[in-house]
Amino acid sequence: MMKRTSLTMSVLALGALALGACEAKKPAPEPVAAAPAAAAAPAMTLPISLNAVMVGLVDHSSDYIFDVGNGKVPKTDDDWREAEYHAYQMVASGKLIQLAGTGPSDVAWTANPDWKKRSDDLTAVGMEALKLAQAKDAAGYRAVGDKLIDVCESCHTAYKPDIPTMKILHKPDFPHKP
């Protein structure tokens, strides 16, 4: 019986070796190539000029802030909500004008760290107006309006001393009268 067990073990061992030899050799894993550098995302730009953003968004929202500061106090919750909307516009516009647009000076302006600081100042004024609107505090609007004037005038002095609007209407007459 022992001879048979040895023989069985030998056959099994040889079979295992034979199967191992028959197994296709796996190729050595290829070295992992470095991932190609991610392509830099294209710079985000606006499809309009910064001047158009200023006239269409900044001027629009600042008019409401000035109105409240000059005594045209919101009376209803809806009026205060409107004050919030204009403050949000001011907050967003300060960040939005950090993106270059289609204007002739837009790329140069937005590349200047001073422009970014002034844009952030505009956002900060918007945040102050937002807090006042949420608190329904008209008394603080006069000071916020004064800060807004300072931010805008200092920027225009540095970047657009003639304050042109490139013929973009500031306050169109709507609805048109016959």
Number of C-alpha atoms within 10 A of each C-alpha: 6 7 8 9 10 11 12 12 12 12 12 12 12 12 12 12 11 11 11 11 10 9 8 8 8 6 6 6 6 6 6 6 6 6 6 6 6 6 6 6 6 6 8 9 16 17 10 13 19 25 23 20 17 18 17 15 17 23 17 17 23 20 13 18 27 19 15 21 19 14 12 12 17 18 9 10 10 10 14 20 16 15 25 23 16 24 28 17 21 28 25 19 22 23 15 20 26 24 19 23 22 15 15 12 14 20 16 10 18 18 13 11 11 13 18 18 13 18 23 20 20 26 23 18 21 28 20 17 28 23 14 20 25 13 10 20 15 20 14 16 22 17 15 21 23 14 17 23 15 14 17 18 15 14 18 14 11 10 13 13 11 8 12 10 13 11 7 12 11 13 10 8 8 6 6 6 5 3
